[in-house]
Amino acid sequence: MKITIDRIEKGFVVAELPDGQTVDIPKAVFPGAAEGDVYRIEKDCAGGDARRSRIADKMNRLFED
């Protein structure tokens, strides 16, 4: 998904979504952002799977008999 930074107000970036809707996102999420910047947001399936696996391993070690 691509979003465009429409403007920056009071510690938030106002981002325009592909459908024209706007959302306020804390500016800390986009350090150095400027009006007109375009960001691509994508899901990292492999990263999510690896994280879930690490958490499951930790839980198994924690609750081992």
N, C-alpha and C positions, 0 to 999 in steps of 0.2 A: 504494500500500500504506500502510495506517495502522499505526503502532506506538504503544504506550503505554509510558511510562517507569514501570516497576514500582518500582524503587528505585535508589539510588546507593550504590555500595560501592567503596572503595579506588581512586578515580580512574576508575571505569567506571560507566556507566549500564547497568542490566539492563533491556532492552527486551523487551516481550511482543509477539510477532508475531500476526497475525490467526488463525493456527492454534493459538495457545496456547503455542507454543514460546518460550523465552527465549534471548536472545543478549546477550553482554557487548560493549559498544561503548565505546571511549575517551571519557571525559567531554568532551574538547576538541571532539568532533564536535557536541555539543549544549550550547554555552555557555549558562548560565543555566537549564538544565533542572531541573525539579522533579518529584517523584513525582506521578504522575497526568497529567502533560502528554501530549498526543497530538500526534504528528507525522505528516505525510503525506510519503511518499517517492515520487517519480515520476521516470521517465526523461525526459530532455529530448532528444528525437530531433533537433530542429533545432539545438540547441547542440552535440550530438555531431557532426552532419554538418558544421557550420561549423568545428569544431576539426579534424576530419580533413582538410578542405579546406585550412586554413591550414598544417597540417603537410605535406601533399603539396606545396603551393606552395614551402615552405621547402626541402624535400628536392630538388625540381626545380631550384631556384636554386643549391643547394649543389653538385649533381652535374652542372650544365650543362657541355657541351663547350666 
